[in-house]
Amino acid sequence: MNNQPFTLPKPVSNVLSVLPGYPQTLLFVQTINLALGNTMRSEVLQPLRGKLISIRVIDAGVSFFFTLNHKGMVACRRTKEPELTISASAYDFLMLALRKEDPDTLFFSRRLCMEGDTELGLLVKNTLDALDLPPLDLRALSPRNIASEIRMRLLR
């Protein structure tokens, strides 16, 4: 890709990094569940269920801790070391979501890092490659839709 990668400004990172982690994770998880719909409930993801996974957005200074269950992603508090941590910049995660970058390219250029259970990391990568993920529809991620989804899940 020829574009210069965007990095979050340091003042934004400073603010995000001091906010409580669990509410950020809850918002992140609900956003992913909303954006990917039933995909996160796929039986293909069965081997990932119950594993503590962390997504670390390096330039934002935040980490999201979650697991998967039969309903999709579930926010977790960090009570132990995650079995897998996937790290990249906000820009690189966005490029992955928009399918403008390939995970292998980012991994081999050291812009995407996996730490922890390497077998689980390969399983995550191969599982996501095997899924027919819908294109990311940014309209589905409007604050109104996200708030509605969070409200529905909290009332269940």
N, C-alpha and C positions, 0 to 999 in steps of 0.2 A: 504494500500500500504506500502511495507516495505522499499522503497527507501527514503533516507533523502531528503526532499524538497529543491530545489535549491532556493536561494535568490539572487536577483541582487546585485552585489557589490555596496557599498556606492558611490564610484566615478561615476559609471554609473548613479545611481539614482540622484546624484547631478547635473550632466549634463542634464539629461532628464527633471528634475523638473524646470529648468530655461529656457528651450526652449519655444517659443510661443505655446500656446495650440491649436489654430485653425488648423495650418498646420499638427500637430500630429493627431488631430481628423480626418482631411480630409484623411490622409493616412490610419488610422485605419479603417474608414468607407469604403473606396474603397477596402481595403484588405478583409474585411468581405463580401462585396457585390460580389467581385470576387470569393472568396472561396465558398460562399454558392449559387451563381448564382440566379436562379429564386425562390429559397426558401424564400428569403427575400421579395418577391413580393406576397407571398401566401395570399389568402383571410383570412386564419386562423389568420393572424396578424392584421387584420382590427381594432380590439379594441385598438391596440397600436399606431395607426397612430395619429400623431399630439401631442403625449406626449413627453415631454422633459425627456430623460433618460441619466444617466451618468454611465459610467464604470470607476471605480477608481482602478488603479493598484498600490497597496499600496507600494510595495518595489521599484517601478519605480518612485514614486512621481508624477504620471501623472493621469489626468482625461480626459475622452473623453465624449463630449456632443453631442447627436444626437437625431433625431426623425426618424420616419418611414413614408414613403409616398408610393404611388402606384409603384414607381420604386425601392424601397429598403430603405436602411439606408441613411440618409442625415446628414452631419456634421452641427453642430450648434455652435454658440458662446454662452457662458453662459450669458444670459441676465436676468435670474431669477433662483430661486431654482429649481433643477430638481424634477420632480414628483416621480422619483425613482432613487436611486443610488445603484449600485451593486459593492461591493468592495471585492477584493481578491488579492493574490500575483500573479505575472506573472506566476509562476510555477503552481499554482492552476487553473488559467484560461487556461493554456496550457493543463493540465490534463483533464479539462472539455471538451475542444475542441477535444482532442484525444479520448475521452470517456473512459479514464482510471480511472476517479473518477466520482462519482454520486453527483449531486448538493445537495441532501438531506444529504449525508454523510458530505460534506464540510460545509453545513449550521449548522448542529447539532454539529460539532466539532469546530464551530466558526471560520472557515477558509474562509467562504463565508458569507458576511453580506449584508443585504438589508435594506435600509433606505428610508423613505418617505411613499408613498402610499402602504400599505401592500397588499391591494386588487390588485393593479396593479402588485406588485411583484409576487403574486401567479398566476396572469394571465400570466405574462411573463414565469414563470417556467412551468406552465401547457401547455401553448402554445408551448414552445420549446420541451417539452416532447412529445406532440402530433404530431409534425412535423417529417417527415421522412428525417432527415438531412443526407446529403451525408457525407461519411468519409472525414476528413480533408486531402486534398492532398497538401502537402507542396510544390510540384513542381509548382502548380498553383500560388503560392505566390512568385515566383521569382521576383526580382526587375524589370526585363524587362516586365513581365506580368502586374505588378502593375502600372508601369509607363504608359504602353499602355492603360490600363483601365482608369486611371486618365485623360489622354490626351483625350480619346474619350468622357468621361463624361463632361469635361470642354468645349468641342467644341459643345455640344448639345445645 
